[in-house]
Amino acid sequence: MTAVAELTITRVFDAPRELVWQAWTDPVQIAQWWGPRGISTPLDKIHMELRPGGAANLVMVDDATGEEYPNTGTYVEVVEPERLVWRDDGFPDGTGAGVVTVTFVDLGGGKTQLTVRAVAHFTDEVRRDAEIGWGTMLDKLTEFVGAC
């Protein structure tokens, strides 16, 4: 049974806010880190229209099996370089559907606090998997911005 639940993850990056923003909004950069460990997102499978009402679509690919995981949604709010909000269509069974808000806070000194907040229809299992997935994906983002 699904219920609306919230998942919030906050990380501090040793990178300026503009750099972290670009990592989230430039498809070339997204292709370098998006997806949990073991999952890639090829550039040719990213379609973004970074404006309210624009598409937020990408397909993640399992590195070992090639299985594809399409993610579709629509941007609700784009406030550069402070906030991205999109409506996520979720999975075919309706789980995961909801709203994701990502905030980028300039902490000064070249540091950025990023908070991902998803309010969505989750089963306990889907919420747990989403928390693990977002966590390892943000680990990959940390590595990516650290190399820039």
Backbone hydrogen bonds, N-H to C=O, Kabsch-Sander energy under -0.5 kcal/mol:
donor,donor_aa,acceptor,acceptor_aa,energy
3,A,122,F,-1.9
5,A,120,A,-2.7
7,L,118,A,-2.5
9,I,116,V,-2.5
11,R,114,L,-2.8
13,F,112,T,-3.4
15,A,13,F,-1.9
19,L,16,P,-0.6
20,V,16,P,-2.0
21,W,17,R,-3.0
22,Q,18,E,-2.3
23,A,19,L,-1.9
24,W,20,V,-1.2
24,W,21,W,-0.8
25,T,21,W,-1.2
26,D,22,Q,-2.2
29,Q,26,D,-0.8
30,I,26,D,-2.7
31,A,27,P,-2.2
32,Q,29,Q,-1.6
33,W,29,Q,-0.5
33,W,30,I,-1.6
34,W,30,I,-2.9
39,I,36,P,-2.1
40,S,61,V,-2.8
45,K,42,P,-2.2
46,I,43,L,-1.7
47,H,45,K,-0.5
47,H,57,N,-3.3
49,E,55,A,-2.7
51,R,49,E,-2.5
53,G,75,Y,-3.5
54,G,51,R,-2.8
56,A,73,G,-2.2
57,N,47,H,-2.7
58,L,71,N,-2.5
59,V,45,K,-1.3
60,M,69,Y,-2.3
61,V,40,S,-3.5
62,D,67,E,-2.9
63,D,38,G,-2.8
66,G,62,D,-2.3
69,Y,60,M,-3.2
71,N,58,L,-3.3
74,T,87,R,-1.9
75,Y,54,G,-2.9
76,V,85,V,-3.2
77,E,85,V,-1.8
79,V,83,R,-3.0
80,E,78,V,-0.5
82,E,79,V,-2.5
83,R,79,V,-2.5
84,L,102,V,-2.4
85,V,77,E,-2.6
86,W,100,V,-2.4
87,R,74,T,-3.1
88,D,86,W,-0.6
88,D,98,G,-2.8
89,D,72,T,-3.0
91,F,95,T,-3.3
94,G,91,F,-2.6
96,G,121,H,-4.6
97,A,94,G,-1.2
98,G,88,D,-1.9
99,V,119,V,-2.4
100,V,86,W,-2.8
101,T,117,R,-2.7
102,V,84,L,-3.2
103,T,115,T,-2.3
104,F,82,E,-2.7
105,V,103,T,-0.5
105,V,113,Q,-3.0
106,D,104,F,-0.5
107,L,105,V,-0.7
107,L,111,K,-2.3
108,G,111,K,-0.6
111,K,108,G,-1.2
112,T,13,F,-2.3
113,Q,105,V,-2.8
114,L,11,R,-3.3
114,L,112,T,-0.6
115,T,103,T,-2.0
116,V,9,I,-3.0
117,R,101,T,-2.7
117,R,115,T,-0.5
118,A,7,L,-3.0
119,V,99,V,-2.6
119,V,117,R,-0.5
120,A,5,A,-2.2
120,A,118,A,-0.6
121,H,97,A,-2.4
122,F,3,A,-2.8
122,F,120,A,-0.9
127,R,123,T,-2.5
128,R,124,D,-2.3
129,D,125,E,-2.7
130,A,126,V,-2.5
131,E,127,R,-2.4
132,I,128,R,-2.1
133,G,129,D,-2.9
134,W,130,A,-3.1
135,G,131,E,-2.0
136,T,132,I,-2.5
137,M,133,G,-2.3
138,L,134,W,-2.6
139,D,135,G,-1.5
140,K,136,T,-2.0
141,L,137,M,-2.0
142,T,138,L,-2.3
143,E,139,D,-2.0
144,F,140,K,-2.5
145,V,141,L,-2.9
146,G,142,T,-1.7
147,A,143,E,-1.1
147,A,144,F,-0.8
148,C,144,F,-0.6
148,C,145,V,-0.6
